[in-house]
């Protein structure tokens, strides 16, 4: 409880740095939720398309045609995640440099380095949770617009790979061509033909948000532990050398 109390106090004391960190986390959270929503909703597109096809061969062909889209979305995830990792690493490095005197004062109170690391983790988790709540609330508030943009994103990606035309050609080349009439040749119609009710969209939102939170918390926790422990070891080693001299 004492650690949490000091962490909250430190948040207000370093409010400028924490405001910047919260904003960066908010946009990263927003980007990751959208990316995961694209991935999970594309799975729904694939699942409903497969229901229109009655042979394993055709289902496999459709899955193969949609694979480049999935790869594109995963690349978007790595881009956002990598950028956030670099920014947080740089932020933590310089942030901990400015907390050297605080760490020294912390040790004089009889508190341990382990408690200091715990305080730093709480200090980073609180703004991250706030950013996650804000991003989720914003997307839920504008859910109809968000859904429309997700579908537009799918259409753009499908147009980029000319996917529906390839699927149509694969189906038409099959022996039983009657299944081809159920698959639109136009990417826009292909995506809009998929029906997702409000329950399905809500499930996608919660799943995407949960995955985004897990990804960022794991990142922040790992970077914070590494940076804080590294700085503490360096400061303690430097202090010992000064005492010997």
N, C-alpha and C positions, 0 to 999 in steps of 0.2 A: 504493500500500500504506500509505503514511504517512497519507493522508487517511482511509482505512478505519479505521486504528488510532485516530486521534483521534475519529472519529465514534462508534466503539464506547465509547471512554472517556467521551464526552459523554453517551451514552445512560445510563450508570450514574450519572453525576454529576447528571443531570436525571431521575432515575428516577421521581419522582412525576408530573411532566408527561408523560413518555413512557408511563407506565402508563395514564394517562387517555387519551392518544392511541391506544394499542393497543386499549383497550376499545371506544372509539368506532369504530375501524376494524373491529374484530371484529364488532360488531353491524351495521355498514353492510355488511360483506362477507357476513354471514349473510343479511341482507335482500335483497341484490342477487342472490346465488346462488339463493335461493328464487324471486325474481321472474323471473329468466332461465329457471329450470327450469319455471315455469308457462308461459312463452311457448313454450319448445321442446317441452314435452309436449303443449301445445294443438295445435301443428303436427302432432304424431303422431296426435292425435284426429281432426284434419281429414283427414289423409292416409288413415287407415284407414276413415273414413266415406265418403270419395270412392270407395274401392274397391268399396263396396256399390252405387254408383250408376253407371249405364251411359250416361248422357247428359251432355254438357257443360253443358247448361242447368241440370240438377239439381245438378251439382257447383258451379256458380257460385252458385246459390241458397244452398247449404249454407255456402260460403265467406263469402258476404255476411252470413248470420245469425251466424256466429262472429266476424265482424270487430269488433263492439262489445266482445266479451270481450278480444280482442287489444288494443284501444284502452285498455281498463280496466287491463290488465297493464302497458302502456307508461306509463300515468299513474302507476301505483304505482312504476315505475322512476324517473320524473322526480321524484316526491315524495321518495324515499329519497336519490337522487343530489343533489337540490337541498339537502336538509337537511344532508347530509354536506359539501357544498361550503361552505355557510355556516359550519358548525361549524369546519371545518379552516381557513377563511380567518381567522376570529376567533382561533383557537388560534395560528396562525402569526404573526399580527400581534403578539399579546401575548408570545408565546414569544421572538420576535426582539428585542423591547424589552429583555428580561432578559439578552440575550446581547451587549449592546453592549460591555461591558468585555472579554468573551472575544474579540470581533472586533478590538478595539484591540490586545490582547495578541498575537493571531494575526498582525497586520501587523508588529509589532515583531520577530517571529522571521524576517522576510524572506519570509513566505508571501504569496501573492497573493489578491486578492478572488475570483478565479475558483476557486482551490482551496478557499476558504471556502464558496462556493456548492456546490461538489461535496461537501464534507463535510456540509453541511446536507441535501443530497439523500440521501446514504447514511444519515444519521441518521433520515430519515423513511421510507426504503424498508425498512429492517430490521424495525421493528415491524409494518409493513404486511404483509410476507411472513409473519411469525409469525402475525399475525391471520388471514391467508388459509389457512395450514396448519391452524390450530386450527379454523376454521369448516368447512373441507372434511372434516377428520377427524371432527368431531362429527356432521356430516350422514351420513357414511359409516357411522359407528358405529351410528347409529339410522336406517339406511336404510329398513327396512320401515315404521317409523312416519312417516318423512319422505315416503315414497311415498303412504301413506294420507292424510296431511294435504294433499298436493298434489292428490290426487283430490277430497278434500273441498272444497278451494279452487275447483276447476273446477265442482263441483256447485253451490256457493254462487253463483258468477258466472253460471252458466247459469240458475239459478233466478231470479236478479235480472233477467235479460233475457228469461226464459221462452223460451229458445232452442229446446229440443227440440220444444216444441209448435208453434213457428213453422216449424221444418224439416218436421215431420210434415204440417202444413197445405200447405206448398209441394209436397211430394211427392204428397200426395193430390189436389192440384189439377192435377197433371200428367196427361197423357193415359194414360200407361202406369202404372197404379196398383199393379202387382204389386211394384214396387220398394219401396213403402211398408211392406211387412211386415218389412223388414230394419232399419227405423229405429225404436227405442223412443220412445214418447211421454214417458216419464219421464226427467228429467235424470240421476238417479242411475244408472239402468240404462244410459242412453246413454253415460255416462262409463265405468262399470265394464265395459261391453261391449268396450271397447278393450283389446287385449292388448299389453302391453309386457314383453318378457323382460328378464332381468338385464343382458344386453349393451346393450339400448336404454337402460335406466335409467342404466347406468354412463356411456354416451356422453353422455346429457343432463347428468349431474353434471359431467363433465369440461368439456363445452362451456360450461356455466353458470359454473363456477368460473373458467375461462379468461377469459370475457367480464367477469366481476365484477372480477377482478384487473386486467385491462387498463383498465377504467373508473376504478378507484380510483387506480392508479399514475399514469395520465394526469392525473387531478385533483390529486393530491398534488404531482406534479412541476411542473405549471403554477403552482399556488398558491405553492409553496415558492420557485421561481425568481422569481416576481413580488415576493413579500414580502421575500425576502432581498436581492434587488438594490435594491429600493426603500429598505429600511433602510440598506443600505451606502452608497448614493448620498447619502442624507440625512445620515448620520454624517460622511462624508468632506467634504461641503459645509460642514457646521457646524464641522468641525475646521479647515478652511481659513479660514473667517471669523474664528475665534478667533485663529488665527495672524496674520492681517492686522491684527487689532485690538491 
